[in-house]
Amino acid sequence: MAKKRRKLNKEYEKKIYSSKKNVELVLAKIYDIDDEDIQKEYMSAFNEVVYLYDELKENYQQKGFDDNSDDLLLNYKNAFNLFESEFEI
């Protein structure tokens, strides 16, 4: 039986790319923190955002755009916004 092709969505791909850049920027800022304890605290708090981004990206690579895609993007954005509101970066 032939494998079903994954559904692509250019707008969604742009959002994933933008999310990737945001994660990279915050990680770079975290790595620039000189105080090791503060850096660990920020990294620990940001790990959930990174996990949700990875889940978002993997889901799109494996399945394409599906019913779950918007929920994954919303979860990522909410976690990112929560991090930004709690930590100055």
PDB file of N, CA, C and O in Angstrom, chain B, residues numbered from 101:
ATOM      1  N   MET B 101       0.849  -1.185   0.000  1.00  0.00           N
ATOM      2  CA  MET B 101       0.000   0.000   0.000  1.00  0.00           C
ATOM      3  C   MET B 101       0.887   1.238   0.000  1.00  0.00           C
ATOM      4  O   MET B 101       1.867   1.301   0.742  1.00  0.00           O
ATOM      5  N   ALA B 102       0.557   2.196  -0.805  1.00  0.00           N
ATOM      6  CA  ALA B 102       1.349   3.412  -0.939  1.00  0.00           C
ATOM      7  C   ALA B 102       1.213   4.286   0.298  1.00  0.00           C
ATOM      8  O   ALA B 102       0.149   4.385   0.910  1.00  0.00           O
ATOM      9  N   LYS B 103       2.322   4.912   0.640  1.00  0.00           N
ATOM     10  CA  LYS B 103       2.328   5.818   1.799  1.00  0.00           C
ATOM     11  C   LYS B 103       1.636   7.123   1.425  1.00  0.00           C
ATOM     12  O   LYS B 103       1.856   7.664   0.341  1.00  0.00           O
ATOM     13  N   LYS B 104       0.810   7.616   2.316  1.00  0.00           N
ATOM     14  CA  LYS B 104       0.087   8.860   2.084  1.00  0.00           C
ATOM     15  C   LYS B 104       1.068  10.026   2.116  1.00  0.00           C
ATOM     16  O   LYS B 104       1.920  10.100   3.001  1.00  0.00           O
ATOM     17  N   ARG B 105       0.950  10.928   1.159  1.00  0.00           N
ATOM     18  CA  ARG B 105       1.822  12.098   1.115  1.00  0.00           C
ATOM     19  C   ARG B 105       1.426  13.072   2.206  1.00  0.00           C
ATOM     20  O   ARG B 105       0.246  13.236   2.517  1.00  0.00           O
ATOM     21  N   ARG B 106       2.434  13.720   2.784  1.00  0.00           N
ATOM     22  CA  ARG B 106       2.127  14.695   3.822  1.00  0.00           C
ATOM     23  C   ARG B 106       1.694  16.011   3.179  1.00  0.00           C
ATOM     24  O   ARG B 106       2.202  16.407   2.130  1.00  0.00           O
ATOM     25  N   LYS B 107       0.767  16.660   3.817  1.00  0.00           N
ATOM     26  CA  LYS B 107       0.218  17.918   3.321  1.00  0.00           C
ATOM     27  C   LYS B 107       1.150  19.059   3.721  1.00  0.00           C
ATOM     28  O   LYS B 107       1.492  19.200   4.895  1.00  0.00           O
ATOM     29  N   LEU B 108       1.556  19.865   2.759  1.00  0.00           N
ATOM     30  CA  LEU B 108       2.451  20.986   3.007  1.00  0.00           C
ATOM     31  C   LEU B 108       1.660  22.284   3.095  1.00  0.00           C
ATOM     32  O   LEU B 108       0.567  22.406   2.543  1.00  0.00           O
ATOM     33  N   ASN B 109       2.243  23.253   3.807  1.00  0.00           N
ATOM     34  CA  ASN B 109       1.597  24.542   3.990  1.00  0.00           C
ATOM     35  C   ASN B 109       2.692  25.604   4.098  1.00  0.00           C
ATOM     36  O   ASN B 109       3.410  25.655   5.096  1.00  0.00           O
ATOM     37  N   LYS B 110       2.820  26.443   3.085  1.00  0.00           N
ATOM     38  CA  LYS B 110       3.902  27.441   3.038  1.00  0.00           C
ATOM     39  C   LYS B 110       3.835  28.432   4.192  1.00  0.00           C
ATOM     40  O   LYS B 110       4.871  28.785   4.757  1.00  0.00           O
ATOM     41  N   GLU B 111       2.643  28.886   4.552  1.00  0.00           N
ATOM     42  CA  GLU B 111       2.503  29.829   5.669  1.00  0.00           C
ATOM     43  C   GLU B 111       2.964  29.202   6.977  1.00  0.00           C
ATOM     44  O   GLU B 111       3.631  29.844   7.788  1.00  0.00           O
ATOM     45  N   TYR B 112       2.605  27.960   7.165  1.00  0.00           N
ATOM     46  CA  TYR B 112       2.996  27.238   8.380  1.00  0.00           C
ATOM     47  C   TYR B 112       4.515  27.050   8.413  1.00  0.00           C
ATOM     48  O   TYR B 112       5.133  27.162   9.472  1.00  0.00           O
ATOM     49  N   GLU B 113       5.109  26.766   7.261  1.00  0.00           N
ATOM     50  CA  GLU B 113       6.563  26.625   7.176  1.00  0.00           C
ATOM     51  C   GLU B 113       7.256  27.934   7.557  1.00  0.00           C
ATOM     52  O   GLU B 113       8.295  27.918   8.217  1.00  0.00           O
ATOM     53  N   LYS B 114       6.691  29.052   7.149  1.00  0.00           N
ATOM     54  CA  LYS B 114       7.249  30.362   7.523  1.00  0.00           C
ATOM     55  C   LYS B 114       7.183  30.568   9.038  1.00  0.00           C
ATOM     56  O   LYS B 114       8.113  31.108   9.637  1.00  0.00           O
ATOM     57  N   LYS B 115       6.091  30.138   9.644  1.00  0.00           N
ATOM     58  CA  LYS B 115       5.939  30.272  11.095  1.00  0.00           C
ATOM     59  C   LYS B 115       6.950  29.381  11.829  1.00  0.00           C
ATOM     60  O   LYS B 115       7.505  29.782  12.852  1.00  0.00           O
ATOM     61  N   ILE B 116       7.184  28.183  11.307  1.00  0.00           N
ATOM     62  CA  ILE B 116       8.181  27.291  11.910  1.00  0.00           C
ATOM     63  C   ILE B 116       9.571  27.913  11.786  1.00  0.00           C
ATOM     64  O   ILE B 116      10.353  27.884  12.736  1.00  0.00           O
ATOM     65  N   TYR B 117       9.873  28.469  10.626  1.00  0.00           N
ATOM     66  CA  TYR B 117      11.178  29.105  10.410  1.00  0.00           C
ATOM     67  C   TYR B 117      11.364  30.290  11.355  1.00  0.00           C
ATOM     68  O   TYR B 117      12.434  30.464  11.939  1.00  0.00           O
ATOM     69  N   SER B 118      10.331  31.093  11.498  1.00  0.00           N
ATOM     70  CA  SER B 118      10.382  32.236  12.407  1.00  0.00           C
ATOM     71  C   SER B 118      10.566  31.767  13.851  1.00  0.00           C
ATOM     72  O   SER B 118      11.319  32.371  14.615  1.00  0.00           O
ATOM     73  N   SER B 119       9.884  30.705  14.210  1.00  0.00           N
ATOM     74  CA  SER B 119      10.014  30.136  15.553  1.00  0.00           C
ATOM     75  C   SER B 119      11.438  29.648  15.789  1.00  0.00           C
ATOM     76  O   SER B 119      11.994  29.832  16.872  1.00  0.00           O
ATOM     77  N   LYS B 120      12.018  29.031  14.783  1.00  0.00           N
ATOM     78  CA  LYS B 120      13.401  28.553  14.889  1.00  0.00           C
ATOM     79  C   LYS B 120      14.346  29.714  15.164  1.00  0.00           C
ATOM     80  O   LYS B 120      15.218  29.623  16.028  1.00  0.00           O
ATOM     81  N   LYS B 121      14.171  30.793  14.433  1.00  0.00           N
ATOM     82  CA  LYS B 121      15.034  31.971  14.613  1.00  0.00           C
ATOM     83  C   LYS B 121      14.863  32.566  16.008  1.00  0.00           C
ATOM     84  O   LYS B 121      15.842  32.988  16.624  1.00  0.00           O
ATOM     85  N   ASN B 122      13.642  32.604  16.506  1.00  0.00           N
ATOM     86  CA  ASN B 122      13.392  33.120  17.857  1.00  0.00           C
ATOM     87  C   ASN B 122      14.076  32.256  18.917  1.00  0.00           C
ATOM     88  O   ASN B 122      14.677  32.773  19.859  1.00  0.00           O
ATOM     89  N   VAL B 123      13.978  30.947  18.754  1.00  0.00           N
ATOM     90  CA  VAL B 123      14.618  30.030  19.705  1.00  0.00           C
ATOM     91  C   VAL B 123      16.135  30.214  19.658  1.00  0.00           C
ATOM     92  O   VAL B 123      16.786  30.285  20.701  1.00  0.00           O
ATOM     93  N   GLU B 124      16.691  30.291  18.463  1.00  0.00           N
ATOM     94  CA  GLU B 124      18.145  30.475  18.319  1.00  0.00           C
ATOM     95  C   GLU B 124      18.605  31.778  18.954  1.00  0.00           C
ATOM     96  O   GLU B 124      19.648  31.817  19.606  1.00  0.00           O
ATOM     97  N   LEU B 125      17.840  32.838  18.769  1.00  0.00           N
ATOM     98  CA  LEU B 125      18.201  34.140  19.332  1.00  0.00           C
ATOM     99  C   LEU B 125      18.197  34.099  20.857  1.00  0.00           C
ATOM    100  O   LEU B 125      19.138  34.576  21.493  1.00  0.00           O
ATOM    101  N   VAL B 126      17.162  33.542  21.438  1.00  0.00           N
ATOM    102  CA  VAL B 126      17.080  33.466  22.901  1.00  0.00           C
ATOM    103  C   VAL B 126      18.193  32.572  23.454  1.00  0.00           C
ATOM    104  O   VAL B 126      18.803  32.899  24.471  1.00  0.00           O
ATOM    105  N   LEU B 127      18.456  31.451  22.790  1.00  0.00           N
ATOM    106  CA  LEU B 127      19.535  30.576  23.243  1.00  0.00           C
ATOM    107  C   LEU B 127      20.885  31.298  23.196  1.00  0.00           C
ATOM    108  O   LEU B 127      21.700  31.157  24.107  1.00  0.00           O
ATOM    109  N   ALA B 128      21.114  32.060  22.145  1.00  0.00           N
ATOM    110  CA  ALA B 128      22.366  32.823  22.055  1.00  0.00           C
ATOM    111  C   ALA B 128      22.472  33.825  23.199  1.00  0.00           C
ATOM    112  O   ALA B 128      23.543  34.000  23.781  1.00  0.00           O
ATOM    113  N   LYS B 129      21.366  34.478  23.518  1.00  0.00           N
ATOM    114  CA  LYS B 129      21.372  35.430  24.632  1.00  0.00           C
ATOM    115  C   LYS B 129      21.605  34.728  25.961  1.00  0.00           C
ATOM    116  O   LYS B 129      22.298  35.255  26.832  1.00  0.00           O
ATOM    117  N   ILE B 130      21.029  33.545  26.119  1.00  0.00           N
ATOM    118  CA  ILE B 130      21.227  32.786  27.355  1.00  0.00           C
ATOM    119  C   ILE B 130      22.691  32.368  27.482  1.00  0.00           C
ATOM    120  O   ILE B 130      23.277  32.463  28.560  1.00  0.00           O
ATOM    121  N   TYR B 131      23.273  31.908  26.383  1.00  0.00           N
ATOM    122  CA  TYR B 131      24.683  31.491  26.420  1.00  0.00           C
ATOM    123  C   TYR B 131      25.619  32.660  26.691  1.00  0.00           C
ATOM    124  O   TYR B 131      26.742  32.453  27.152  1.00  0.00           O
ATOM    125  N   ASP B 132      25.184  33.876  26.416  1.00  0.00           N
ATOM    126  CA  ASP B 132      26.004  35.067  26.669  1.00  0.00           C
ATOM    127  C   ASP B 132      25.978  35.513  28.124  1.00  0.00           C
ATOM    128  O   ASP B 132      26.754  36.389  28.507  1.00  0.00           O
ATOM    129  N   ILE B 133      25.112  34.938  28.937  1.00  0.00           N
ATOM    130  CA  ILE B 133      25.033  35.309  30.351  1.00  0.00           C
ATOM    131  C   ILE B 133      26.285  34.800  31.061  1.00  0.00           C
ATOM    132  O   ILE B 133      26.625  33.620  30.971  1.00  0.00           O
ATOM    133  N   ASP B 134      26.964  35.702  31.766  1.00  0.00           N
ATOM    134  CA  ASP B 134      28.224  35.344  32.423  1.00  0.00           C
ATOM    135  C   ASP B 134      28.018  34.548  33.704  1.00  0.00           C
ATOM    136  O   ASP B 134      28.774  33.616  33.978  1.00  0.00           O
ATOM    137  N   ASP B 135      27.017  34.897  34.486  1.00  0.00           N
ATOM    138  CA  ASP B 135      26.766  34.226  35.755  1.00  0.00           C
ATOM    139  C   ASP B 135      26.193  32.834  35.484  1.00  0.00           C
ATOM    140  O   ASP B 135      25.105  32.697  34.924  1.00  0.00           O
ATOM    141  N   GLU B 136      26.937  31.808  35.888  1.00  0.00           N
ATOM    142  CA  GLU B 136      26.563  30.428  35.584  1.00  0.00           C
ATOM    143  C   GLU B 136      25.233  30.021  36.211  1.00  0.00           C
ATOM    144  O   GLU B 136      24.452  29.300  35.590  1.00  0.00           O
ATOM    145  N   ASP B 137      24.970  30.474  37.432  1.00  0.00           N
ATOM    146  CA  ASP B 137      23.710  30.130  38.099  1.00  0.00           C
ATOM    147  C   ASP B 137      22.514  30.735  37.378  1.00  0.00           C
ATOM    148  O   ASP B 137      21.493  30.072  37.192  1.00  0.00           O
ATOM    149  N   ILE B 138      22.639  31.974  36.978  1.00  0.00           N
ATOM    150  CA  ILE B 138      21.554  32.641  36.244  1.00  0.00           C
ATOM    151  C   ILE B 138      21.360  31.978  34.887  1.00  0.00           C
ATOM    152  O   ILE B 138      20.232  31.768  34.441  1.00  0.00           O
ATOM    153  N   GLN B 139      22.475  31.649  34.235  1.00  0.00           N
ATOM    154  CA  GLN B 139      22.395  30.979  32.936  1.00  0.00           C
ATOM    155  C   GLN B 139      21.651  29.644  33.060  1.00  0.00           C
ATOM    156  O   GLN B 139      20.809  29.327  32.220  1.00  0.00           O
ATOM    157  N   LYS B 140      21.952  28.871  34.090  1.00  0.00           N
ATOM    158  CA  LYS B 140      21.271  27.591  34.302  1.00  0.00           C
ATOM    159  C   LYS B 140      19.781  27.787  34.567  1.00  0.00           C
ATOM    160  O   LYS B 140      18.951  27.012  34.093  1.00  0.00           O
ATOM    161  N   GLU B 141      19.450  28.827  35.326  1.00  0.00           N
ATOM    162  CA  GLU B 141      18.046  29.112  35.620  1.00  0.00           C
ATOM    163  C   GLU B 141      17.286  29.455  34.337  1.00  0.00           C
ATOM    164  O   GLU B 141      16.189  28.945  34.106  1.00  0.00           O
ATOM    165  N   TYR B 142      17.868  30.314  33.512  1.00  0.00           N
ATOM    166  CA  TYR B 142      17.230  30.687  32.250  1.00  0.00           C
ATOM    167  C   TYR B 142      17.102  29.468  31.334  1.00  0.00           C
ATOM    168  O   TYR B 142      16.063  29.252  30.712  1.00  0.00           O
ATOM    169  N   MET B 143      18.173  28.676  31.262  1.00  0.00           N
ATOM    170  CA  MET B 143      18.167  27.521  30.379  1.00  0.00           C
ATOM    171  C   MET B 143      17.122  26.507  30.826  1.00  0.00           C
ATOM    172  O   MET B 143      16.419  25.925  30.000  1.00  0.00           O
ATOM    173  N   SER B 144      17.026  26.305  32.110  1.00  0.00           N
ATOM    174  CA  SER B 144      16.033  25.386  32.645  1.00  0.00           C
ATOM    175  C   SER B 144      14.618  25.844  32.290  1.00  0.00           C
ATOM    176  O   SER B 144      13.775  25.034  31.906  1.00  0.00           O
ATOM    177  N   ALA B 145      14.370  27.120  32.417  1.00  0.00           N
ATOM    178  CA  ALA B 145      13.043  27.661  32.103  1.00  0.00           C
ATOM    179  C   ALA B 145      12.767  27.614  30.601  1.00  0.00           C
ATOM    180  O   ALA B 145      11.621  27.433  30.189  1.00  0.00           O
ATOM    181  N   PHE B 146      13.800  27.775  29.789  1.00  0.00           N
ATOM    182  CA  PHE B 146      13.610  27.823  28.338  1.00  0.00           C
ATOM    183  C   PHE B 146      13.539  26.430  27.710  1.00  0.00           C
ATOM    184  O   PHE B 146      13.126  26.296  26.558  1.00  0.00           O
ATOM    185  N   ASN B 147      13.928  25.408  28.440  1.00  0.00           N
ATOM    186  CA  ASN B 147      13.922  24.046  27.894  1.00  0.00           C
ATOM    187  C   ASN B 147      12.549  23.609  27.411  1.00  0.00           C
ATOM    188  O   ASN B 147      12.446  22.901  26.410  1.00  0.00           O
ATOM    189  N   GLU B 148      11.492  24.016  28.102  1.00  0.00           N
ATOM    190  CA  GLU B 148      10.145  23.640  27.665  1.00  0.00           C
ATOM    191  C   GLU B 148       9.817  24.263  26.311  1.00  0.00           C
ATOM    192  O   GLU B 148       9.198  23.627  25.458  1.00  0.00           O
ATOM    193  N   VAL B 149      10.237  25.510  26.125  1.00  0.00           N
ATOM    194  CA  VAL B 149      10.002  26.175  24.837  1.00  0.00           C
ATOM    195  C   VAL B 149      10.741  25.427  23.725  1.00  0.00           C
ATOM    196  O   VAL B 149      10.188  25.205  22.648  1.00  0.00           O
ATOM    197  N   VAL B 150      11.979  25.043  23.988  1.00  0.00           N
ATOM    198  CA  VAL B 150      12.770  24.303  22.996  1.00  0.00           C
ATOM    199  C   VAL B 150      12.113  22.959  22.693  1.00  0.00           C
ATOM    200  O   VAL B 150      12.034  22.547  21.536  1.00  0.00           O
ATOM    201  N   TYR B 151      11.647  22.285  23.729  1.00  0.00           N
ATOM    202  CA  TYR B 151      10.963  20.996  23.547  1.00  0.00           C
ATOM    203  C   TYR B 151       9.717  21.163  22.664  1.00  0.00           C
ATOM    204  O   TYR B 151       9.492  20.373  21.747  1.00  0.00           O
ATOM    205  N   LEU B 152       8.919  22.184  22.943  1.00  0.00           N
ATOM    206  CA  LEU B 152       7.702  22.408  22.159  1.00  0.00           C
ATOM    207  C   LEU B 152       8.019  22.785  20.714  1.00  0.00           C
ATOM    208  O   LEU B 152       7.298  22.396  19.796  1.00  0.00           O
ATOM    209  N   TYR B 153       9.093  23.540  20.514  1.00  0.00           N
ATOM    210  CA  TYR B 153       9.514  23.868  19.145  1.00  0.00           C
ATOM    211  C   TYR B 153       9.926  22.591  18.413  1.00  0.00           C
ATOM    212  O   TYR B 153       9.532  22.374  17.267  1.00  0.00           O
ATOM    213  N   ASP B 154      10.719  21.747  19.077  1.00  0.00           N
ATOM    214  CA  ASP B 154      11.158  20.491  18.451  1.00  0.00           C
ATOM    215  C   ASP B 154       9.960  19.608  18.094  1.00  0.00           C
ATOM    216  O   ASP B 154       9.933  18.988  17.030  1.00  0.00           O
ATOM    217  N   GLU B 155       8.983  19.558  18.982  1.00  0.00           N
ATOM    218  CA  GLU B 155       7.768  18.776  18.731  1.00  0.00           C
ATOM    219  C   GLU B 155       7.015  19.326  17.514  1.00  0.00           C
ATOM    220  O   GLU B 155       6.537  18.566  16.671  1.00  0.00           O
ATOM    221  N   LEU B 156       6.921  20.629  17.439  1.00  0.00           N
ATOM    222  CA  LEU B 156       6.266  21.313  16.321  1.00  0.00           C
ATOM    223  C   LEU B 156       6.961  20.982  15.006  1.00  0.00           C
ATOM    224  O   LEU B 156       6.314  20.612  14.026  1.00  0.00           O
ATOM    225  N   LYS B 157       8.268  21.115  14.993  1.00  0.00           N
ATOM    226  CA  LYS B 157       9.065  20.868  13.788  1.00  0.00           C
ATOM    227  C   LYS B 157       8.993  19.398  13.371  1.00  0.00           C
ATOM    228  O   LYS B 157       8.791  19.094  12.195  1.00  0.00           O
ATOM    229  N   GLU B 158       9.157  18.492  14.329  1.00  0.00           N
ATOM    230  CA  GLU B 158       9.125  17.055  14.029  1.00  0.00           C
ATOM    231  C   GLU B 158       7.766  16.626  13.499  1.00  0.00           C
ATOM    232  O   GLU B 158       7.687  15.842  12.553  1.00  0.00           O
ATOM    233  N   ASN B 159       6.705  17.129  14.095  1.00  0.00           N
ATOM    234  CA  ASN B 159       5.370  16.775  13.638  1.00  0.00           C
ATOM    235  C   ASN B 159       5.176  17.196  12.179  1.00  0.00           C
ATOM    236  O   ASN B 159       4.612  16.446  11.383  1.00  0.00           O
ATOM    237  N   TYR B 160       5.640  18.383  11.838  1.00  0.00           N
ATOM    238  CA  TYR B 160       5.483  18.857  10.459  1.00  0.00           C
ATOM    239  C   TYR B 160       6.339  18.030   9.503  1.00  0.00           C
ATOM    240  O   TYR B 160       5.894  17.704   8.402  1.00  0.00           O
ATOM    241  N   GLN B 161       7.560  17.689   9.910  1.00  0.00           N
ATOM    242  CA  GLN B 161       8.422  16.892   9.042  1.00  0.00           C
ATOM    243  C   GLN B 161       7.878  15.493   8.828  1.00  0.00           C
ATOM    244  O   GLN B 161       8.001  14.937   7.736  1.00  0.00           O
ATOM    245  N   GLN B 162       7.275  14.919   9.864  1.00  0.00           N
ATOM    246  CA  GLN B 162       6.767  13.552   9.769  1.00  0.00           C
ATOM    247  C   GLN B 162       5.396  13.472   9.103  1.00  0.00           C
ATOM    248  O   GLN B 162       5.161  12.616   8.249  1.00  0.00           O
ATOM    249  N   LYS B 163       4.494  14.369   9.500  1.00  0.00           N
ATOM    250  CA  LYS B 163       3.099  14.251   9.080  1.00  0.00           C
ATOM    251  C   LYS B 163       2.636  15.358   8.144  1.00  0.00           C
ATOM    252  O   LYS B 163       1.607  15.223   7.482  1.00  0.00           O
ATOM    253  N   GLY B 164       3.391  16.452   8.085  1.00  0.00           N
ATOM    254  CA  GLY B 164       2.940  17.594   7.310  1.00  0.00           C
ATOM    255  C   GLY B 164       1.935  18.403   8.114  1.00  0.00           C
ATOM    256  O   GLY B 164       1.847  18.264   9.334  1.00  0.00           O
ATOM    257  N   PHE B 165       1.195  19.230   7.439  1.00  0.00           N
ATOM    258  CA  PHE B 165       0.185  20.063   8.097  1.00  0.00           C
ATOM    259  C   PHE B 165      -1.049  19.215   8.342  1.00  0.00           C
ATOM    260  O   PHE B 165      -1.653  18.699   7.401  1.00  0.00           O
ATOM    261  N   ASP B 166      -1.426  19.071   9.620  1.00  0.00           N
ATOM    262  CA  ASP B 166      -2.596  18.269   9.959  1.00  0.00           C
ATOM    263  C   ASP B 166      -3.436  18.967  11.026  1.00  0.00           C
ATOM    264  O   ASP B 166      -3.182  20.121  11.370  1.00  0.00           O
ATOM    265  N   ASP B 167      -4.423  18.267  11.537  1.00  0.00           N
ATOM    266  CA  ASP B 167      -5.332  18.843  12.537  1.00  0.00           C
ATOM    267  C   ASP B 167      -4.607  19.287  13.799  1.00  0.00           C
ATOM    268  O   ASP B 167      -5.046  20.221  14.470  1.00  0.00           O
ATOM    269  N   ASN B 168      -3.519  18.637  14.124  1.00  0.00           N
ATOM    270  CA  ASN B 168      -2.776  18.905  15.347  1.00  0.00           C
ATOM    271  C   ASN B 168      -1.808  20.090  15.210  1.00  0.00           C
ATOM    272  O   ASN B 168      -1.335  20.616  16.217  1.00  0.00           O
ATOM    273  N   SER B 169      -1.516  20.505  14.000  1.00  0.00           N
ATOM    274  CA  SER B 169      -0.480  21.508  13.738  1.00  0.00           C
ATOM    275  C   SER B 169      -0.749  22.849  14.416  1.00  0.00           C
ATOM    276  O   SER B 169       0.143  23.419  15.045  1.00  0.00           O
ATOM    277  N   ASP B 170      -1.962  23.347  14.291  1.00  0.00           N
ATOM    278  CA  ASP B 170      -2.280  24.641  14.901  1.00  0.00           C
ATOM    279  C   ASP B 170      -2.179  24.593  16.421  1.00  0.00           C
ATOM    280  O   ASP B 170      -1.757  25.564  17.048  1.00  0.00           O
ATOM    281  N   ASP B 171      -2.564  23.467  17.012  1.00  0.00           N
ATOM    282  CA  ASP B 171      -2.458  23.317  18.470  1.00  0.00           C
ATOM    283  C   ASP B 171      -0.997  23.315  18.916  1.00  0.00           C
ATOM    284  O   ASP B 171      -0.651  23.929  19.925  1.00  0.00           O
ATOM    285  N   LEU B 172      -0.151  22.630  18.168  1.00  0.00           N
ATOM    286  CA  LEU B 172       1.277  22.594  18.505  1.00  0.00           C
ATOM    287  C   LEU B 172       1.892  23.989  18.408  1.00  0.00           C
ATOM    288  O   LEU B 172       2.686  24.384  19.262  1.00  0.00           O
ATOM    289  N   LEU B 173       1.524  24.727  17.371  1.00  0.00           N
ATOM    290  CA  LEU B 173       2.039  26.084  17.211  1.00  0.00           C
ATOM    291  C   LEU B 173       1.552  26.984  18.338  1.00  0.00           C
ATOM    292  O   LEU B 173       2.322  27.789  18.863  1.00  0.00           O
ATOM    293  N   LEU B 174       0.303  26.861  18.710  1.00  0.00           N
ATOM    294  CA  LEU B 174      -0.255  27.653  19.802  1.00  0.00           C
ATOM    295  C   LEU B 174       0.434  27.323  21.131  1.00  0.00           C
ATOM    296  O   LEU B 174       0.750  28.230  21.902  1.00  0.00           O
ATOM    297  N   ASN B 175       0.668  26.043  21.402  1.00  0.00           N
ATOM    298  CA  ASN B 175       1.371  25.644  22.625  1.00  0.00           C
ATOM    299  C   ASN B 175       2.773  26.249  22.669  1.00  0.00           C
ATOM    300  O   ASN B 175       3.205  26.758  23.703  1.00  0.00           O
ATOM    301  N   TYR B 176       3.476  26.190  21.540  1.00  0.00           N
ATOM    302  CA  TYR B 176       4.816  26.777  21.466  1.00  0.00           C
ATOM    303  C   TYR B 176       4.763  28.284  21.738  1.00  0.00           C
ATOM    304  O   TYR B 176       5.528  28.802  22.551  1.00  0.00           O
ATOM    305  N   LYS B 177       3.853  28.979  21.051  1.00  0.00           N
ATOM    306  CA  LYS B 177       3.763  30.436  21.216  1.00  0.00           C
ATOM    307  C   LYS B 177       3.416  30.823  22.647  1.00  0.00           C
ATOM    308  O   LYS B 177       3.981  31.776  23.185  1.00  0.00           O
ATOM    309  N   ASN B 178       2.497  30.098  23.265  1.00  0.00           N
ATOM    310  CA  ASN B 178       2.128  30.385  24.653  1.00  0.00           C
ATOM    311  C   ASN B 178       3.311  30.191  25.591  1.00  0.00           C
ATOM    312  O   ASN B 178       3.540  31.011  26.480  1.00  0.00           O
ATOM    313  N   ALA B 179       4.060  29.115  25.400  1.00  0.00           N
ATOM    314  CA  ALA B 179       5.234  28.859  26.243  1.00  0.00           C
ATOM    315  C   ALA B 179       6.304  29.929  26.023  1.00  0.00           C
ATOM    316  O   ALA B 179       6.936  30.380  26.979  1.00  0.00           O
ATOM    317  N   PHE B 180       6.509  30.332  24.777  1.00  0.00           N
ATOM    318  CA  PHE B 180       7.500  31.364  24.475  1.00  0.00           C
ATOM    319  C   PHE B 180       7.098  32.693  25.110  1.00  0.00           C
ATOM    320  O   PHE B 180       7.932  33.375  25.706  1.00  0.00           O
ATOM    321  N   ASN B 181       5.834  33.059  24.985  1.00  0.00           N
ATOM    322  CA  ASN B 181       5.348  34.306  25.576  1.00  0.00           C
ATOM    323  C   ASN B 181       5.435  34.285  27.098  1.00  0.00           C
ATOM    324  O   ASN B 181       5.765  35.295  27.720  1.00  0.00           O
ATOM    325  N   LEU B 182       5.142  33.140  27.692  1.00  0.00           N
ATOM    326  CA  LEU B 182       5.255  33.003  29.143  1.00  0.00           C
ATOM    327  C   LEU B 182       6.711  33.174  29.582  1.00  0.00           C
ATOM    328  O   LEU B 182       6.990  33.859  30.567  1.00  0.00           O
ATOM    329  N   PHE B 183       7.622  32.560  28.861  1.00  0.00           N
ATOM    330  CA  PHE B 183       9.045  32.713  29.179  1.00  0.00           C
ATOM    331  C   PHE B 183       9.454  34.185  29.096  1.00  0.00           C
ATOM    332  O   PHE B 183      10.105  34.708  30.001  1.00  0.00           O
ATOM    333  N   GLU B 184       9.065  34.847  28.001  1.00  0.00           N
ATOM    334  CA  GLU B 184       9.414  36.263  27.828  1.00  0.00           C
ATOM    335  C   GLU B 184       8.834  37.141  28.930  1.00  0.00           C
ATOM    336  O   GLU B 184       9.462  38.120  29.333  1.00  0.00           O
ATOM    337  N   SER B 185       7.644  36.805  29.421  1.00  0.00           N
ATOM    338  CA  SER B 185       7.022  37.627  30.451  1.00  0.00           C
ATOM    339  C   SER B 185       7.657  37.413  31.817  1.00  0.00           C
ATOM    340  O   SER B 185       7.626  38.303  32.667  1.00  0.00           O
ATOM    341  N   GLU B 186       8.235  36.229  32.030  1.00  0.00           N
ATOM    342  CA  GLU B 186       8.830  35.927  33.337  1.00  0.00           C
ATOM    343  C   GLU B 186      10.317  36.212  33.418  1.00  0.00           C
ATOM    344  O   GLU B 186      10.847  36.408  34.511  1.00  0.00           O
ATOM    345  N   PHE B 187      11.000  36.239  32.284  1.00  0.00           N
ATOM    346  CA  PHE B 187      12.448  36.428  32.267  1.00  0.00           C
ATOM    347  C   PHE B 187      12.819  37.565  31.335  1.00  0.00           C
ATOM    348  O   PHE B 187      12.340  37.647  30.204  1.00  0.00           O
ATOM    349  N   GLU B 188      13.687  38.449  31.835  1.00  0.00           N
ATOM    350  CA  GLU B 188      14.197  39.520  30.986  1.00  0.00           C
ATOM    351  C   GLU B 188      15.349  38.978  30.181  1.00  0.00           C
ATOM    352  O   GLU B 188      16.313  38.452  30.736  1.00  0.00           O
ATOM    353  N   ILE B 189      15.255  39.103  28.889  1.00  0.00           N
ATOM    354  CA  ILE B 189      16.336  38.606  28.052  1.00  0.00           C
ATOM    355  C   ILE B 189      16.676  39.588  26.958  1.00  0.00           C
ATOM    356  O   ILE B 189      17.572  39.330  26.154  1.00  0.00           O
TER     357      ILE B 189
END
